[in-house]
């Protein structure tokens, strides 16, 4: 194995892989794949009206539970990239990971555009993309202004992860690597915090084009991939600890770290709610801390996932992509049957939409897996 590729201390993985199964990831994938459908089908609207103090229970559940799903998927994907990159060598990124992400991006974005044209007679996201160079760039980065931005953002941060791994090949002393990782994590978190502050500044309505205005526009953009930079360094730190044997339940330093992450998560959650009432975005340090904590807990878990958990986990990619054709497709249409149901059973329509989106996403995933070409996209 090349010296550069063992620079983040991945040497012991091949031995560990024989006995250590990452089964905790099945729980995270299953739970948060469902959480994504919950968010986009607005399922929590069934408890609309309930409050904790002045805060809506719906807003709390959306912002602090289901919105952690995407960060969790980034943490898992980057952790596995670090591991597989070391195991397969320097060609893994260009030969395996990038082609996979690019094919997923183009297949699903094009499919969604074609679907929108078929369903609505037009694709607003595609039409808007031709209005300016900026609009076209935003269209590409945002995956057609949809949750499919995940594939672009993942490719973006994985490319930066590869740069980190190669750069660490020049650092020989392990303590320096750790200090560097925490320093880069702090800088990236400071950037996310800056984005959060910029979001609090209202638009002046002048349409300014200065540096400050440009930074403010980036901060307020829902699909800003820079929000996900901290996950590069959180996962690198976890991989270091994983391969050095530090992830043990009787490790007092690890326990202190887990409790610290939990309390920091709570602190930043409270601060976010106190200073901003619009939290459905990823410029939030609570999401970094919460997903980092969940990554640790998944790796420490010794509980065996049940068959249904493993099944849903295996369908997580298909659920993430297919559900959009319902929540961002059929359910956006003004269907008489849903209006009638909503009048008879208020809020029941959200449960129906969730159930349809989840069940049919799983069925479509299973159908795709029966085709040798289509199975690569789920």
Buried (B, 14 or more C-beta within 10 A) or exposed (E): EEEBBBBBBBEBBEEEEEEEEBBBBBBBBBBBBBBBBBBBBBBBBBEEEEEEEEEBBBBBBBBBBBBBBBBBBBBBBBBBBBBBBBBBEBEBBEEBBBEBBEEBBEBBBEBBBEBBEEBEEEBEBBEBBEEEEEBEEBBBBBBBBBBBBBBBBBBBBBEBBBEBBBEBBEBEEEEEBBEBBEEBBEEBBEBBBEBBEBBEEEEEEEEEEEEEBEBBBBBBBEBBBBBBBBBBBBBBBBBBBBBEEEBEEEBEEBEEBBEEBBEBBBEBBEBBBEEBEEBEBBBBBBBBBBBBBBBBBBBBBEEEBEEEBBBBBBBBBBBBBBBBBBBBBBBEEEEEEBEEBBEEEEBEBBBBBBEBBBEBBBEBBEBBBEEEEBEEBB
